Amino acid sequence: MSSYRDFDAMWAEHLQEPHTIKVHGKEYKLPPSIPAGVVISLLRAQVGGGLSNQATLGLAEYVFTREGLDQMCQDGLTMDELGEVLKWVLGEYGGGKPDQPDQVKEEVKDPTFPEEPKA
């Protein structure tokens, strides 16, 4: 028995909208999804002991474009801010719900284990 699936037709029916972010007063349109090659490069870098600067730069330039990334930097983007933006972007592409920077997570204590005194 033979089976057939036309992924091109399926993907054409489910065209995604691009993501939009605002950084330092400017809006940037991001691609609707990340190519598998970019993600595979990131995963390979992680297996090798951590993300290389080259892998991180490749991701940022793909998502924001080189011109967009340069503009963000000219507008004063810091490394900490870039990390927050990339974390959010990866969460969006991965389908997860990334943390919002202004969200505070409440720590839940297990009542069966009393807190140890702090030294």
Backbone atoms as SQL, in Angstrom:
CREATE TABLE atoms (id INTEGER PRIMARY KEY, chain TEXT, resi INTEGER, resn TEXT, atom TEXT, x REAL, y REAL, z REAL);
INSERT INTO atoms VALUES
  (1, 'A', 1, 'MET', 'N', 0.837, -1.170, 0.000),
  (2, 'A', 1, 'MET', 'CA', 0.000, 0.000, 0.000),
  (3, 'A', 1, 'MET', 'C', 0.886, 1.239, 0.000),
  (4, 'A', 2, 'SER', 'N', 0.542, 2.154, -0.832),
  (5, 'A', 2, 'SER', 'CA', 1.327, 3.365, -0.991),
  (6, 'A', 2, 'SER', 'C', 0.645, 4.519, -0.257),
  (7, 'A', 3, 'SER', 'N', 1.454, 5.425, 0.260),
  (8, 'A', 3, 'SER', 'CA', 0.933, 6.588, 0.972),
  (9, 'A', 3, 'SER', 'C', 1.552, 7.841, 0.381),
  (10, 'A', 4, 'TYR', 'N', 0.766, 8.921, 0.331),
  (11, 'A', 4, 'TYR', 'CA', 1.240, 10.158, -0.273),
  (12, 'A', 4, 'TYR', 'C', 0.770, 11.337, 0.561),
  (13, 'A', 5, 'ARG', 'N', 1.658, 12.295, 0.771),
  (14, 'A', 5, 'ARG', 'CA', 1.312, 13.530, 1.493),
  (15, 'A', 5, 'ARG', 'C', 1.963, 14.699, 0.765),
  (16, 'A', 6, 'ASP', 'N', 1.192, 15.662, 0.367),
  (17, 'A', 6, 'ASP', 'CA', 1.709, 16.848, -0.322),
  (18, 'A', 6, 'ASP', 'C', 1.941, 17.944, 0.722),
  (19, 'A', 7, 'PHE', 'N', 3.155, 18.008, 1.256),
  (20, 'A', 7, 'PHE', 'CA', 3.474, 18.996, 2.280),
  (21, 'A', 7, 'PHE', 'C', 3.436, 20.419, 1.716),
  (22, 'A', 8, 'ASP', 'N', 3.832, 20.590, 0.459),
  (23, 'A', 8, 'ASP', 'CA', 3.798, 21.929, -0.133),
  (24, 'A', 8, 'ASP', 'C', 2.383, 22.499, -0.110),
  (25, 'A', 9, 'ALA', 'N', 1.394, 21.683, -0.472),
  (26, 'A', 9, 'ALA', 'CA', 0.001, 22.143, -0.458),
  (27, 'A', 9, 'ALA', 'C', -0.448, 22.451, 0.966),
  (28, 'A', 10, 'MET', 'N', -0.055, 21.603, 1.918),
  (29, 'A', 10, 'MET', 'CA', -0.434, 21.816, 3.312),
  (30, 'A', 10, 'MET', 'C', 0.159, 23.130, 3.830),
  (31, 'A', 11, 'TRP', 'N', 1.444, 23.364, 3.562),
  (32, 'A', 11, 'TRP', 'CA', 2.096, 24.585, 4.037),
  (33, 'A', 11, 'TRP', 'C', 1.511, 25.825, 3.373),
  (34, 'A', 12, 'ALA', 'N', 1.138, 25.714, 2.104),
  (35, 'A', 12, 'ALA', 'CA', 0.551, 26.848, 1.403),
  (36, 'A', 12, 'ALA', 'C', -0.788, 27.235, 2.024),
  (37, 'A', 13, 'GLU', 'N', -1.526, 26.246, 2.520),
  (38, 'A', 13, 'GLU', 'CA', -2.816, 26.516, 3.161),
  (39, 'A', 13, 'GLU', 'C', -2.642, 27.177, 4.523),
  (40, 'A', 14, 'HIS', 'N', -1.513, 26.945, 5.160),
  (41, 'A', 14, 'HIS', 'CA', -1.300, 27.428, 6.527),
  (42, 'A', 14, 'HIS', 'C', -0.220, 28.498, 6.581),
  (43, 'A', 15, 'LEU', 'N', -0.281, 29.424, 5.645),
  (44, 'A', 15, 'LEU', 'CA', 0.712, 30.490, 5.640),
  (45, 'A', 15, 'LEU', 'C', 0.642, 31.246, 6.958),
  (46, 'A', 16, 'GLN', 'N', 1.789, 31.460, 7.539),
  (47, 'A', 16, 'GLN', 'CA', 1.867, 32.146, 8.824),
  (48, 'A', 16, 'GLN', 'C', 2.155, 33.622, 8.614),
  (49, 'A', 17, 'GLU', 'N', 1.685, 34.394, 9.558),
  (50, 'A', 17, 'GLU', 'CA', 1.972, 35.823, 9.541),
  (51, 'A', 17, 'GLU', 'C', 3.359, 36.059, 10.138),
  (52, 'A', 18, 'PRO', 'N', 4.062, 37.081, 9.654),
  (53, 'A', 18, 'PRO', 'CA', 5.361, 37.394, 10.275),
  (54, 'A', 18, 'PRO', 'C', 5.160, 37.917, 11.691),
  (55, 'A', 19, 'HIS', 'N', 6.167, 37.753, 12.512),
  (56, 'A', 19, 'HIS', 'CA', 6.164, 38.295, 13.868),
  (57, 'A', 19, 'HIS', 'C', 6.621, 39.750, 13.786),
  (58, 'A', 20, 'THR', 'N', 6.128, 40.576, 14.676),
  (59, 'A', 20, 'THR', 'CA', 6.551, 41.976, 14.728),
  (60, 'A', 20, 'THR', 'C', 7.026, 42.272, 16.144),
  (61, 'A', 21, 'ILE', 'N', 8.187, 42.924, 16.230),
  (62, 'A', 21, 'ILE', 'CA', 8.701, 43.344, 17.529),
  (63, 'A', 21, 'ILE', 'C', 9.022, 44.831, 17.469),
  (64, 'A', 22, 'LYS', 'N', 9.070, 45.446, 18.633),
  (65, 'A', 22, 'LYS', 'CA', 9.466, 46.849, 18.727),
  (66, 'A', 22, 'LYS', 'C', 10.664, 46.929, 19.657),
  (67, 'A', 23, 'VAL', 'N', 11.741, 47.493, 19.149),
  (68, 'A', 23, 'VAL', 'CA', 12.994, 47.610, 19.901),
  (69, 'A', 23, 'VAL', 'C', 13.496, 49.035, 19.771),
  (70, 'A', 24, 'HIS', 'N', 13.670, 49.692, 20.900),
  (71, 'A', 24, 'HIS', 'CA', 14.171, 51.066, 20.931),
  (72, 'A', 24, 'HIS', 'C', 13.402, 51.972, 19.962),
  (73, 'A', 25, 'GLY', 'N', 12.067, 51.856, 19.993),
  (74, 'A', 25, 'GLY', 'CA', 11.217, 52.761, 19.230),
  (75, 'A', 25, 'GLY', 'C', 10.977, 52.392, 17.779),
  (76, 'A', 26, 'LYS', 'N', 11.595, 51.333, 17.289),
  (77, 'A', 26, 'LYS', 'CA', 11.407, 50.941, 15.890),
  (78, 'A', 26, 'LYS', 'C', 10.785, 49.549, 15.823),
  (79, 'A', 27, 'GLU', 'N', 9.898, 49.356, 14.851),
  (80, 'A', 27, 'GLU', 'CA', 9.283, 48.049, 14.657),
  (81, 'A', 27, 'GLU', 'C', 10.041, 47.266, 13.594),
  (82, 'A', 28, 'TYR', 'N', 10.160, 45.964, 13.838),
  (83, 'A', 28, 'TYR', 'CA', 10.848, 45.062, 12.922),
  (84, 'A', 28, 'TYR', 'C', 9.933, 43.882, 12.630),
  (85, 'A', 29, 'LYS', 'N', 9.819, 43.544, 11.347),
  (86, 'A', 29, 'LYS', 'CA', 9.063, 42.365, 10.932),
  (87, 'A', 29, 'LYS', 'C', 10.044, 41.206, 10.859),
  (88, 'A', 30, 'LEU', 'N', 9.657, 40.102, 11.501),
  (89, 'A', 30, 'LEU', 'CA', 10.496, 38.917, 11.512),
  (90, 'A', 30, 'LEU', 'C', 9.844, 37.846, 10.646),
  (91, 'A', 31, 'PRO', 'N', 10.635, 36.948, 10.085),
  (92, 'A', 31, 'PRO', 'CA', 10.049, 35.900, 9.249),
  (93, 'A', 31, 'PRO', 'C', 9.058, 35.049, 10.061),
  (94, 'A', 32, 'PRO', 'N', 8.066, 34.475, 9.382),
  (95, 'A', 32, 'PRO', 'CA', 7.061, 33.674, 10.094),
  (96, 'A', 32, 'PRO', 'C', 7.645, 32.429, 10.758),
  (97, 'A', 33, 'SER', 'N', 8.733, 31.900, 10.221),
  (98, 'A', 33, 'SER', 'CA', 9.374, 30.738, 10.838),
  (99, 'A', 33, 'SER', 'C', 10.861, 30.754, 10.508),
  (100, 'A', 34, 'ILE', 'N', 11.600, 29.966, 11.266),
  (101, 'A', 34, 'ILE', 'CA', 13.054, 29.882, 11.069),
  (102, 'A', 34, 'ILE', 'C', 13.356, 28.653, 10.217),
  (103, 'A', 35, 'PRO', 'N', 14.224, 28.787, 9.219),
  (104, 'A', 35, 'PRO', 'CA', 14.603, 27.610, 8.433),
  (105, 'A', 35, 'PRO', 'C', 15.267, 26.553, 9.311),
  (106, 'A', 36, 'ALA', 'N', 15.039, 25.319, 8.978),
  (107, 'A', 36, 'ALA', 'CA', 15.601, 24.206, 9.746),
  (108, 'A', 36, 'ALA', 'C', 17.123, 24.304, 9.836),
  (109, 'A', 37, 'GLY', 'N', 17.777, 24.781, 8.788),
  (110, 'A', 37, 'GLY', 'CA', 19.237, 24.885, 8.793),
  (111, 'A', 37, 'GLY', 'C', 19.766, 25.766, 9.904),
  (112, 'A', 38, 'VAL', 'N', 19.064, 26.854, 10.205),
  (113, 'A', 38, 'VAL', 'CA', 19.479, 27.750, 11.286),
  (114, 'A', 38, 'VAL', 'C', 19.351, 27.030, 12.624),
  (115, 'A', 39, 'VAL', 'N', 18.228, 26.352, 12.833),
  (116, 'A', 39, 'VAL', 'CA', 17.997, 25.640, 14.095),
  (117, 'A', 39, 'VAL', 'C', 18.992, 24.496, 14.249),
  (118, 'A', 40, 'ILE', 'N', 19.239, 23.769, 13.177),
  (119, 'A', 40, 'ILE', 'CA', 20.187, 22.653, 13.238),
  (120, 'A', 40, 'ILE', 'C', 21.582, 23.164, 13.575),
  (121, 'A', 41, 'SER', 'N', 21.975, 24.297, 13.021),
  (122, 'A', 41, 'SER', 'CA', 23.286, 24.883, 13.362),
  (123, 'A', 41, 'SER', 'C', 23.364, 25.216, 14.847),
  (124, 'A', 42, 'LEU', 'N', 22.267, 25.780, 15.395),
  (125, 'A', 42, 'LEU', 'CA', 22.238, 26.098, 16.826),
  (126, 'A', 42, 'LEU', 'C', 22.332, 24.831, 17.665),
  (127, 'A', 43, 'LEU', 'N', 21.603, 23.803, 17.282),
  (128, 'A', 43, 'LEU', 'CA', 21.638, 22.546, 18.032),
  (129, 'A', 43, 'LEU', 'C', 23.023, 21.905, 17.978),
  (130, 'A', 44, 'ARG', 'N', 23.638, 21.949, 16.828),
  (131, 'A', 44, 'ARG', 'CA', 24.993, 21.389, 16.705),
  (132, 'A', 44, 'ARG', 'C', 25.981, 22.165, 17.576),
  (133, 'A', 45, 'ALA', 'N', 25.806, 23.475, 17.628),
  (134, 'A', 45, 'ALA', 'CA', 26.682, 24.296, 18.463),
  (135, 'A', 45, 'ALA', 'C', 26.491, 23.951, 19.935),
  (136, 'A', 46, 'GLN', 'N', 25.243, 23.694, 20.354),
  (137, 'A', 46, 'GLN', 'CA', 24.966, 23.336, 21.745),
  (138, 'A', 46, 'GLN', 'C', 25.594, 21.997, 22.088),
  (139, 'A', 47, 'VAL', 'N', 25.515, 21.038, 21.164),
  (140, 'A', 47, 'VAL', 'CA', 26.107, 19.721, 21.402),
  (141, 'A', 47, 'VAL', 'C', 27.615, 19.850, 21.567),
  (142, 'A', 48, 'GLY', 'N', 28.203, 20.801, 20.873),
  (143, 'A', 48, 'GLY', 'CA', 29.638, 21.021, 20.941),
  (144, 'A', 48, 'GLY', 'C', 30.089, 21.741, 22.202),
  (145, 'A', 49, 'GLY', 'N', 29.182, 22.017, 23.121),
  (146, 'A', 49, 'GLY', 'CA', 29.583, 22.632, 24.376),
  (147, 'A', 49, 'GLY', 'C', 29.046, 24.024, 24.604),
  (148, 'A', 50, 'GLY', 'N', 28.194, 24.486, 23.766),
  (149, 'A', 50, 'GLY', 'CA', 27.610, 25.809, 23.974),
  (150, 'A', 50, 'GLY', 'C', 27.503, 26.557, 22.669),
  (151, 'A', 51, 'LEU', 'N', 26.675, 27.565, 22.663),
  (152, 'A', 51, 'LEU', 'CA', 26.494, 28.348, 21.447),
  (153, 'A', 51, 'LEU', 'C', 27.732, 29.185, 21.175),
  (154, 'A', 52, 'SER', 'N', 28.206, 29.082, 19.979),
  (155, 'A', 52, 'SER', 'CA', 29.346, 29.906, 19.594),
  (156, 'A', 52, 'SER', 'C', 28.845, 31.297, 19.235),
  (157, 'A', 53, 'ASN', 'N', 29.754, 32.245, 19.262),
  (158, 'A', 53, 'ASN', 'CA', 29.397, 33.590, 18.836),
  (159, 'A', 53, 'ASN', 'C', 28.919, 33.590, 17.388),
  (160, 'A', 54, 'GLN', 'N', 29.527, 32.729, 16.565),
  (161, 'A', 54, 'GLN', 'CA', 29.156, 32.639, 15.149),
  (162, 'A', 54, 'GLN', 'C', 27.721, 32.144, 14.995),
  (163, 'A', 55, 'ALA', 'N', 27.330, 31.136, 15.790),
  (164, 'A', 55, 'ALA', 'CA', 25.963, 30.604, 15.706),
  (165, 'A', 55, 'ALA', 'C', 24.950, 31.639, 16.172),
  (166, 'A', 56, 'THR', 'N', 25.272, 32.349, 17.245),
  (167, 'A', 56, 'THR', 'CA', 24.374, 33.381, 17.754),
  (168, 'A', 56, 'THR', 'C', 24.236, 34.519, 16.752),
  (169, 'A', 57, 'LEU', 'N', 25.342, 34.941, 16.169),
  (170, 'A', 57, 'LEU', 'CA', 25.319, 35.997, 15.162),
  (171, 'A', 57, 'LEU', 'C', 24.505, 35.554, 13.942),
  (172, 'A', 58, 'GLY', 'N', 24.689, 34.305, 13.534),
  (173, 'A', 58, 'GLY', 'CA', 23.936, 33.786, 12.388),
  (174, 'A', 58, 'GLY', 'C', 22.437, 33.818, 12.634),
  (175, 'A', 59, 'LEU', 'N', 22.023, 33.429, 13.831),
  (176, 'A', 59, 'LEU', 'CA', 20.604, 33.462, 14.178),
  (177, 'A', 59, 'LEU', 'C', 20.086, 34.897, 14.165),
  (178, 'A', 60, 'ALA', 'N', 20.799, 35.785, 14.844),
  (179, 'A', 60, 'ALA', 'CA', 20.363, 37.183, 14.941),
  (180, 'A', 60, 'ALA', 'C', 20.288, 37.834, 13.566),
  (181, 'A', 61, 'GLU', 'N', 21.271, 37.586, 12.709),
  (182, 'A', 61, 'GLU', 'CA', 21.259, 38.199, 11.379),
  (183, 'A', 61, 'GLU', 'C', 20.166, 37.610, 10.504),
  (184, 'A', 62, 'TYR', 'N', 19.859, 36.327, 10.684),
  (185, 'A', 62, 'TYR', 'CA', 18.772, 35.759, 9.892),
  (186, 'A', 62, 'TYR', 'C', 17.428, 36.357, 10.318),
  (187, 'A', 63, 'VAL', 'N', 17.190, 36.369, 11.610),
  (188, 'A', 63, 'VAL', 'CA', 15.893, 36.802, 12.124),
  (189, 'A', 63, 'VAL', 'C', 15.678, 38.301, 11.926),
  (190, 'A', 64, 'PHE', 'N', 16.670, 39.112, 12.267),
  (191, 'A', 64, 'PHE', 'CA', 16.513, 40.563, 12.229),
  (192, 'A', 64, 'PHE', 'C', 17.031, 41.194, 10.939),
  (193, 'A', 65, 'THR', 'N', 17.731, 40.461, 10.125),
  (194, 'A', 65, 'THR', 'CA', 18.530, 40.900, 8.974),
  (195, 'A', 65, 'THR', 'C', 19.761, 41.654, 9.496),
  (196, 'A', 66, 'ARG', 'N', 20.780, 41.662, 8.709),
  (197, 'A', 66, 'ARG', 'CA', 22.008, 42.356, 9.117),
  (198, 'A', 66, 'ARG', 'C', 21.740, 43.845, 9.320),
  (199, 'A', 67, 'GLU', 'N', 20.961, 44.421, 8.399),
  (200, 'A', 67, 'GLU', 'CA', 20.651, 45.848, 8.505),
  (201, 'A', 67, 'GLU', 'C', 19.832, 46.134, 9.762),
  (202, 'A', 68, 'GLY', 'N', 18.850, 45.276, 10.038),
  (203, 'A', 68, 'GLY', 'CA', 18.019, 45.462, 11.226),
  (204, 'A', 68, 'GLY', 'C', 18.823, 45.343, 12.508),
  (205, 'A', 69, 'LEU', 'N', 19.721, 44.351, 12.560),
  (206, 'A', 69, 'LEU', 'CA', 20.568, 44.165, 13.733),
  (207, 'A', 69, 'LEU', 'C', 21.505, 45.351, 13.908),
  (208, 'A', 70, 'ASP', 'N', 22.088, 45.823, 12.816),
  (209, 'A', 70, 'ASP', 'CA', 22.961, 47.003, 12.882),
  (210, 'A', 70, 'ASP', 'C', 22.186, 48.221, 13.389),
  (211, 'A', 71, 'GLN', 'N', 20.937, 48.373, 12.923),
  (212, 'A', 71, 'GLN', 'CA', 20.124, 49.513, 13.357),
  (213, 'A', 71, 'GLN', 'C', 19.836, 49.420, 14.850),
  (214, 'A', 72, 'MET', 'N', 19.490, 48.225, 15.319),
  (215, 'A', 72, 'MET', 'CA', 19.237, 48.046, 16.755),
  (216, 'A', 72, 'MET', 'C', 20.465, 48.435, 17.577),
  (217, 'A', 73, 'CYS', 'N', 21.625, 48.016, 17.105),
  (218, 'A', 73, 'CYS', 'CA', 22.865, 48.347, 17.817),
  (219, 'A', 73, 'CYS', 'C', 23.124, 49.855, 17.795),
  (220, 'A', 74, 'GLN', 'N', 22.889, 50.485, 16.665),
  (221, 'A', 74, 'GLN', 'CA', 23.060, 51.940, 16.581),
  (222, 'A', 74, 'GLN', 'C', 22.088, 52.666, 17.507),
  (223, 'A', 75, 'ASP', 'N', 20.932, 52.068, 17.734),
  (224, 'A', 75, 'ASP', 'CA', 19.931, 52.668, 18.616),
  (225, 'A', 75, 'ASP', 'C', 20.203, 52.387, 20.087),
  (226, 'A', 76, 'GLY', 'N', 21.307, 51.674, 20.376),
  (227, 'A', 76, 'GLY', 'CA', 21.705, 51.469, 21.762),
  (228, 'A', 76, 'GLY', 'C', 21.380, 50.112, 22.361),
  (229, 'A', 77, 'LEU', 'N', 21.046, 49.122, 21.541),
  (230, 'A', 77, 'LEU', 'CA', 20.751, 47.784, 22.058),
  (231, 'A', 77, 'LEU', 'C', 21.944, 47.233, 22.827),
  (232, 'A', 78, 'THR', 'N', 21.694, 46.745, 24.032),
  (233, 'A', 78, 'THR', 'CA', 22.761, 46.143, 24.837),
  (234, 'A', 78, 'THR', 'C', 22.772, 44.627, 24.638),
  (235, 'A', 79, 'MET', 'N', 23.824, 43.971, 25.092),
  (236, 'A', 79, 'MET', 'CA', 23.901, 42.516, 24.988),
  (237, 'A', 79, 'MET', 'C', 22.806, 41.854, 25.821),
  (238, 'A', 80, 'ASP', 'N', 22.525, 42.413, 27.007),
  (239, 'A', 80, 'ASP', 'CA', 21.451, 41.861, 27.831),
  (240, 'A', 80, 'ASP', 'C', 20.110, 41.963, 27.114),
  (241, 'A', 81, 'GLU', 'N', 19.871, 43.117, 26.482),
  (242, 'A', 81, 'GLU', 'CA', 18.615, 43.300, 25.748),
  (243, 'A', 81, 'GLU', 'C', 18.536, 42.355, 24.551),
  (244, 'A', 82, 'LEU', 'N', 19.649, 42.190, 23.847),
  (245, 'A', 82, 'LEU', 'CA', 19.675, 41.269, 22.714),
  (246, 'A', 82, 'LEU', 'C', 19.339, 39.859, 23.185),
  (247, 'A', 83, 'GLY', 'N', 19.891, 39.470, 24.325),
  (248, 'A', 83, 'GLY', 'CA', 19.592, 38.150, 24.875),
  (249, 'A', 83, 'GLY', 'C', 18.111, 37.988, 25.166),
  (250, 'A', 84, 'GLU', 'N', 17.484, 39.018, 25.736),
  (251, 'A', 84, 'GLU', 'CA', 16.045, 38.966, 26.021),
  (252, 'A', 84, 'GLU', 'C', 15.233, 38.850, 24.738),
  (253, 'A', 85, 'VAL', 'N', 15.613, 39.634, 23.725),
  (254, 'A', 85, 'VAL', 'CA', 14.887, 39.602, 22.459),
  (255, 'A', 85, 'VAL', 'C', 15.027, 38.230, 21.805),
  (256, 'A', 86, 'LEU', 'N', 16.242, 37.689, 21.768),
  (257, 'A', 86, 'LEU', 'CA', 16.457, 36.377, 21.158),
  (258, 'A', 86, 'LEU', 'C', 15.702, 35.284, 21.910),
  (259, 'A', 87, 'LYS', 'N', 15.674, 35.379, 23.229),
  (260, 'A', 87, 'LYS', 'CA', 14.941, 34.390, 24.029),
  (261, 'A', 87, 'LYS', 'C', 13.458, 34.423, 23.670),
  (262, 'A', 88, 'TRP', 'N', 12.894, 35.624, 23.551),
  (263, 'A', 88, 'TRP', 'CA', 11.485, 35.755, 23.192),
  (264, 'A', 88, 'TRP', 'C', 11.237, 35.205, 21.789),
  (265, 'A', 89, 'VAL', 'N', 12.112, 35.581, 20.853),
  (266, 'A', 89, 'VAL', 'CA', 11.955, 35.148, 19.466),
  (267, 'A', 89, 'VAL', 'C', 12.000, 33.623, 19.372),
  (268, 'A', 90, 'LEU', 'N', 12.967, 33.004, 20.035),
  (269, 'A', 90, 'LEU', 'CA', 13.066, 31.546, 19.987),
  (270, 'A', 90, 'LEU', 'C', 11.835, 30.900, 20.608),
  (271, 'A', 91, 'GLY', 'N', 11.302, 31.491, 21.667),
  (272, 'A', 91, 'GLY', 'CA', 10.075, 30.977, 22.267),
  (273, 'A', 91, 'GLY', 'C', 8.906, 31.063, 21.303),
  (274, 'A', 92, 'GLU', 'N', 8.825, 32.153, 20.561),
  (275, 'A', 92, 'GLU', 'CA', 7.750, 32.312, 19.581),
  (276, 'A', 92, 'GLU', 'C', 7.874, 31.279, 18.466),
  (277, 'A', 93, 'TYR', 'N', 9.078, 31.081, 17.968),
  (278, 'A', 93, 'TYR', 'CA', 9.270, 30.121, 16.891),
  (279, 'A', 93, 'TYR', 'C', 9.096, 28.689, 17.375),
  (280, 'A', 94, 'GLY', 'N', 9.437, 28.458, 18.635),
  (281, 'A', 94, 'GLY', 'CA', 9.299, 27.110, 19.171),
  (282, 'A', 94, 'GLY', 'C', 7.889, 26.788, 19.614),
  (283, 'A', 95, 'GLY', 'N', 7.009, 27.763, 19.561),
  (284, 'A', 95, 'GLY', 'CA', 5.630, 27.524, 19.940),
  (285, 'A', 95, 'GLY', 'C', 5.384, 27.639, 21.425),
  (286, 'A', 96, 'GLY', 'N', 6.434, 27.917, 22.206),
  (287, 'A', 96, 'GLY', 'CA', 6.264, 28.061, 23.640),
  (288, 'A', 96, 'GLY', 'C', 5.771, 29.439, 23.996),
  (289, 'A', 97, 'LYS', 'N', 5.507, 29.650, 25.242),
  (290, 'A', 97, 'LYS', 'CA', 5.110, 30.965, 25.730),
  (291, 'A', 97, 'LYS', 'C', 6.268, 31.517, 26.546),
  (292, 'A', 98, 'PRO', 'N', 7.137, 32.326, 25.924),
  (293, 'A', 98, 'PRO', 'CA', 8.293, 32.843, 26.643),
  (294, 'A', 98, 'PRO', 'C', 7.876, 33.779, 27.760),
  (295, 'A', 99, 'ASP', 'N', 8.742, 33.893, 28.741),
  (296, 'A', 99, 'ASP', 'CA', 8.497, 34.810, 29.853),
  (297, 'A', 99, 'ASP', 'C', 8.496, 36.235, 29.349),
  (298, 'A', 100, 'GLN', 'N', 7.644, 37.027, 29.917),
  (299, 'A', 100, 'GLN', 'CA', 7.653, 38.453, 29.632),
  (300, 'A', 100, 'GLN', 'C', 8.658, 39.090, 30.577),
  (301, 'A', 101, 'PRO', 'N', 9.451, 40.052, 30.124),
  (302, 'A', 101, 'PRO', 'CA', 10.471, 40.647, 30.988),
  (303, 'A', 101, 'PRO', 'C', 9.900, 41.250, 32.265),
  (304, 'A', 102, 'ASP', 'N', 8.662, 41.766, 32.210),
  (305, 'A', 102, 'ASP', 'CA', 8.115, 42.404, 33.391),
  (306, 'A', 102, 'ASP', 'C', 7.309, 41.447, 34.265),
  (307, 'A', 103, 'GLN', 'N', 7.262, 40.175, 33.878),
  (308, 'A', 103, 'GLN', 'CA', 6.548, 39.196, 34.680),
  (309, 'A', 103, 'GLN', 'C', 7.424, 38.749, 35.837),
  (310, 'A', 104, 'VAL', 'N', 6.826, 38.601, 36.993),
  (311, 'A', 104, 'VAL', 'CA', 7.549, 38.101, 38.151),
  (312, 'A', 104, 'VAL', 'C', 6.952, 36.755, 38.503),
  (313, 'A', 105, 'LYS', 'N', 7.802, 35.757, 38.590),
  (314, 'A', 105, 'LYS', 'CA', 7.324, 34.434, 38.937),
  (315, 'A', 105, 'LYS', 'C', 7.297, 34.298, 40.453),
  (316, 'A', 106, 'GLU', 'N', 6.203, 33.769, 40.936),
  (317, 'A', 106, 'GLU', 'CA', 6.077, 33.561, 42.374),
  (318, 'A', 106, 'GLU', 'C', 6.693, 32.213, 42.723),
  (319, 'A', 107, 'GLU', 'N', 7.559, 32.220, 43.704),
  (320, 'A', 107, 'GLU', 'CA', 8.192, 30.978, 44.141),
  (321, 'A', 107, 'GLU', 'C', 7.218, 30.235, 45.042),
  (322, 'A', 108, 'VAL', 'N', 7.032, 28.944, 44.744),
  (323, 'A', 108, 'VAL', 'CA', 6.124, 28.122, 45.536),
  (324, 'A', 108, 'VAL', 'C', 6.963, 27.279, 46.479),
  (325, 'A', 109, 'LYS', 'N', 6.652, 27.365, 47.767),
  (326, 'A', 109, 'LYS', 'CA', 7.373, 26.606, 48.786),
  (327, 'A', 109, 'LYS', 'C', 6.651, 25.291, 49.038),
  (328, 'A', 110, 'ASP', 'N', 7.385, 24.231, 49.204),
  (329, 'A', 110, 'ASP', 'CA', 6.811, 22.935, 49.546),
  (330, 'A', 110, 'ASP', 'C', 6.657, 22.894, 51.064),
  (331, 'A', 111, 'PRO', 'N', 5.412, 22.792, 51.565),
  (332, 'A', 111, 'PRO', 'CA', 5.206, 22.851, 53.011),
  (333, 'A', 111, 'PRO', 'C', 5.774, 21.644, 53.755),
  (334, 'A', 112, 'THR', 'N', 6.096, 20.569, 53.035),
  (335, 'A', 112, 'THR', 'CA', 6.630, 19.386, 53.711),
  (336, 'A', 112, 'THR', 'C', 8.109, 19.513, 54.023),
  (337, 'A', 113, 'PHE', 'N', 8.771, 20.488, 53.404),
  (338, 'A', 113, 'PHE', 'CA', 10.187, 20.691, 53.648),
  (339, 'A', 113, 'PHE', 'C', 10.402, 22.100, 54.190),
  (340, 'A', 114, 'PRO', 'N', 10.701, 22.240, 55.481),
  (341, 'A', 114, 'PRO', 'CA', 10.920, 23.582, 56.025),
  (342, 'A', 114, 'PRO', 'C', 12.173, 24.206, 55.417),
  (343, 'A', 115, 'GLU', 'N', 12.165, 25.527, 55.383),
  (344, 'A', 115, 'GLU', 'CA', 13.326, 26.240, 54.853),
  (345, 'A', 115, 'GLU', 'C', 14.513, 26.047, 55.765),
  (346, 'A', 116, 'GLU', 'N', 15.673, 25.904, 55.153),
  (347, 'A', 116, 'GLU', 'CA', 16.893, 25.795, 55.933),
  (348, 'A', 116, 'GLU', 'C', 17.336, 27.196, 56.330),
  (349, 'A', 117, 'PRO', 'N', 17.891, 27.319, 57.550),
  (350, 'A', 117, 'PRO', 'CA', 18.357, 28.652, 57.954),
  (351, 'A', 117, 'PRO', 'C', 19.482, 29.127, 57.043),
  (352, 'A', 118, 'LYS', 'N', 19.477, 30.416, 56.735),
  (353, 'A', 118, 'LYS', 'CA', 20.521, 30.990, 55.896),
  (354, 'A', 118, 'LYS', 'C', 21.720, 31.349, 56.745),
  (355, 'A', 119, 'ALA', 'N', 22.887, 31.062, 56.219),
  (356, 'A', 119, 'ALA', 'CA', 24.114, 31.311, 56.972),
  (357, 'A', 119, 'ALA', 'C', 24.553, 32.737, 56.877);
